[in-house]
Amino acid sequence: MGNDRFTAMANALAARLPDRAAALNLCERRDNFLLAFVALLVRGQLCLLPPSRAPDVVTEVMEEHPG
């Protein structure tokens, strides 16, 4: 994938993200993770990375970063 296509995809995803201070990035594939990470950077949002995908852990991270 070229830079122009990647940038367009990241900007398109950024436009669809909710207006919040932070978001969880639970992507398992490297390309999807990077795309989500860049989209969050474009919006100026924090990228939250829980230490596991266990529901209790994800809930804990979300509660620590409300909104």
C-alpha positions in Angstrom: 0.0 0.0 0.0 1.3 3.4 -0.9 1.6 6.4 1.4 -1.2 8.3 -0.3 -3.6 5.5 0.0 -2.6 4.9 3.7 -3.0 8.6 4.5 -6.4 8.7 2.8 -7.6 5.6 4.8 -6.3 7.0 8.1 -8.0 10.4 7.4 -11.3 8.6 6.5 -11.1 6.5 9.7 -10.3 9.6 11.8 -13.4 11.4 10.5 -15.5 8.5 11.7 -14.1 8.2 15.2 -16.2 9.5 18.1 -15.2 12.9 19.6 -13.5 11.6 22.7 -10.2 12.2 24.4 -9.0 8.6 24.0 -9.9 5.3 22.3 -9.0 1.7 22.8 -6.9 0.1 20.0 -7.7 -3.6 20.1 -6.5 -4.4 16.6 -4.6 -7.6 16.3 -3.3 -7.2 12.8 -0.3 -4.9 12.5 -1.7 -3.0 9.5 -5.0 -2.4 11.2 -3.3 -1.4 14.4 -1.1 1.1 12.6 -4.1 2.6 10.7 -6.1 3.0 13.9 -3.1 4.5 15.7 -2.4 7.1 12.9 -6.2 7.9 12.8 -6.1 8.7 16.5 -3.0 10.8 16.1 -4.7 12.8 13.3 -7.5 13.5 15.7 -5.2 14.3 18.6 -6.6 11.4 20.7 -4.8 9.1 23.1 -4.4 5.5 21.9 -5.2 3.2 24.9 -3.5 -0.2 24.8 -4.7 -2.5 27.5 -2.3 -5.3 28.5 -4.8 -7.9 27.4 -8.1 -8.3 25.6 -9.8 -9.9 28.6 -13.2 -8.2 29.2 -12.3 -7.3 32.8 -9.1 -5.6 31.7 -10.7 -3.7 28.8 -13.5 -2.5 31.2 -10.9 -1.4 33.7 -9.0 0.6 31.1 -12.2 2.2 29.9 -13.2 3.2 33.4 -9.8 4.8 34.0 -10.3 6.9 30.9 -14.0 8.0 30.9 -15.4 9.9 28.0 
